[in-house]
Amino acid sequence: MVRKFIRLTALLSVIFLTFTAGAFAAAGGTEDKTSFIMHHIKDSHAWHFATVGHTHVTLQLPVIIYSSDRGFEFYSSASFVDPETHLFGKEHNGYFIDENDKLKSVDESRSFIDLSITKNVAMLFLVLAITLYILLSASRHYKSNPNKAPKGIASFVEPIVLFVRDEIALPNIGPKYKKFTPYLLTLFFFIWIGNLMGLLPGAANLTGNIAVTITLAIITFFVTNFNGNKAYWKHVVATPGVPLPLLLIIVPVEIIGLFTKPFALTVRLFVAITAGHIVILSFIGLIFVFESYAVGVASTLMVVFINIIELLVATIQAYVFTLFSAMYIGAAVADHGHEEAHH
């Protein structure tokens, strides 16, 4: 299994380097040869997969705009691409996409809402579709073969489901774990598949986008606090056993703690995934900056090695996000009175 992972990672690294090389064939300065790093990290109104020679393999995505004076407007992002430079900047119906990939109006006084399907949104739909396919396929297998050993996708999903249930949900949430196990499974599979797909050549940086990680963290925040019992909220607003003068300090700290937990979830996943992508792309960039065979060989070996590490990080970060979500939920629903009576 380890050998298969190494071979697959090496193959993907070579493919990624091949696709990237064409993008630098006509590049001039160092800045042009390294700007692709931030281009990959950031969101975009177009999904660029590869450059073959001087041909850019790009999926132009829908640009959806809503304004009070025009209502909904639908365009293709290709309408905003300059035919000479092949870059965004062309004006179309009073709008343009600037060098930072931001949709703007020519009339700066006009207000509108950008509801476009960007690269990360398209990647989000793709990850959701794959996640649903995997889980629903496993579910159908168990419904049609309840007394048979799992096969195919079901045999792949079952150990993960049992691991999340028995090693994450049950120990950290306790007797009420069944209520929250579906949510934890959804978190784990979504983050894990998103992390793995983000390592593919030309893929979007979905789980390295802070808007995605903060959304997941906010959902955990609401699940935790909406299910918090009396003991949980009493500990927050009136910590037992603390003298009244100290409550003036403890209570604000506890309330701040409610928000630092989702913040920690947000930053941990965002930084870990984004940092990994930057390191890999930086080593690739070194090849074209130095234009040396020695640097090329060394960078390629490092990219293969880091890709293998990133496979582990992709799984570890999904596990950590799910684990901490379970711990926060467990602290909110724990029956402290029952536990004290039991002891």
HELIX and SHEET records of a PDB file:
HELIX    1   1 VAL A    2  ALA A   23  1                                  22    
HELIX    2   2 THR A   30  THR A   34  1                                   5    
HELIX    3   3 PHE A   36  ILE A   41  1                                   6    
HELIX    4   4 SER A   77  PHE A   80  5                                   4    
HELIX    5   5 LYS A  119  SER A  144  1                                  26    
HELIX    6   6 ILE A  153  PHE A  163  1                                  11    
HELIX    7   7 VAL A  164  ALA A  169  3                                   6    
HELIX    8   8 LEU A  170  ILE A  173  1                                   4    
HELIX    9   9 GLY A  174  LYS A  176  5                                   3    
HELIX   10  10 TYR A  177  MET A  197  1                                  21    
HELIX   11  11 ILE A  210  PHE A  226  1                                  17    
HELIX   12  12 LYS A  230  VAL A  237  1                                   8    
HELIX   13  13 LEU A  244  PHE A  290  1                                  47    
HELIX   14  14 TYR A  293  VAL A  333  1                                  41    
HELIX   15  15 HIS A  336  HIS A  342  1                                   7    
SHEET    1   A 2 ALA A  46  VAL A  52  0                                        
SHEET    2   A 2 THR A  55  GLN A  60 -1                                        
SHEET    1   B 3 GLY A  71  SER A  76  0                                        
SHEET    2   B 3 PRO A  62  SER A  67 -1                                        
SHEET    3   B 3 ILE A 113  ASP A 114 -1                                        
SHEET    1   C 2 TYR A  95  ILE A  97  0                                        
SHEET    2   C 2 LEU A 103  SER A 105 -1                                        
END                                                                             
